[in-house]
Amino acid sequence: MTSLPPGAPGALARRLLPLVADARPLVAVVRGELVESVHLGHLVVTGADGEVLASVGDPEVEVWPRSSLKPLQATAMVQAGLDLADAPALLALAAASHSGEERHLEGVRALLARAGLDESALQNTPDLPFGAQAAAAWRAAGHGPSSVAQNCSGKHAAMLATSVAADWDPTAYLDLGSPLQRQVRATVADLTGTRRSRTTVDGCGAPLLSTPLAGLARAFGRIASAPAGTPEHQVATAMGAHPEMVGGTGRDVTALLAGVPGLVAKDGAEGVYAAGLPDGRAVALKVLDGTSRAAPVALAAALAALGMRAPVLGQVGTAPVLGHGRPVGAVVAVLPEGLLAGPAQP
């Protein structure tokens, strides 16, 4: 058992304050006639110029974006020489937290093969497929945890392919001081508009950069509205054209990408979600307790409040609360009425 050093609880409490102090309700769980639970958090909307248009909680709260960082990392890889213009599905996979379905595994292997590599070059943490059905099929075939099956393997394969294309040492692609990771840091700083960043290691083993929540939204707006031919535009169009590669069957991120034309969206662990619109507006949010059930509900509600009109927002924007197998309530967003009003979009 790991024990905390003397004074650690107090220090931890002080570090909690920036995340907790200004958090506000984003999502409520209603059962019958009572609100059973409330998910607090922070949400920000940025405009085409990157400025904050509206917020719930603290728009500048510093967060680990987790896998929501992947479209930014994919942009950095294209900037560094990753050329997947003839294979946009593989570029979408570079920005994915895939479910580990067969098409995803085939895509990872294809990415590696283009660089003259195989699965042994992957350095991400071995795991079972993220999707429940994919994991069951993987186990039934006699497989255990594997780097190729782990949900970040597309990003890692693309990092390896980028290193080979740029003539960098592919075995050092995860090193914080490697040319690849220096490129990622520069791109993240440019897209978020901030150099206020910390570093740690993500669950998959790749370096992870922090960002203010508004910076994450700003980056998604810039990617979604980037001019044709730019690395950002290549990533945005690849994700939009191949949403099945970004998530998988039954995943809300795949449904949102498929159901809202021009949207660039990416979920992240611990309750992070971000989305950019073609007009440059964007949303980013962090659910304080890290739950996965609240983030897509809050994001869908924010997009609807911005004027997006698509059936998928209603599908993602609420989830049933069951009692004895039948709906007795719902998980619903509780964003302030009128806070995010914007012009209606088709």
Summary of the structure (lengths in Angstrom):
residues: 346
radius of gyration: 19.7
end to end distance: 55.1
largest distance: 62.2
contacts: 1269
relative contact order: 0.17
helix: 41%
strand: 20%
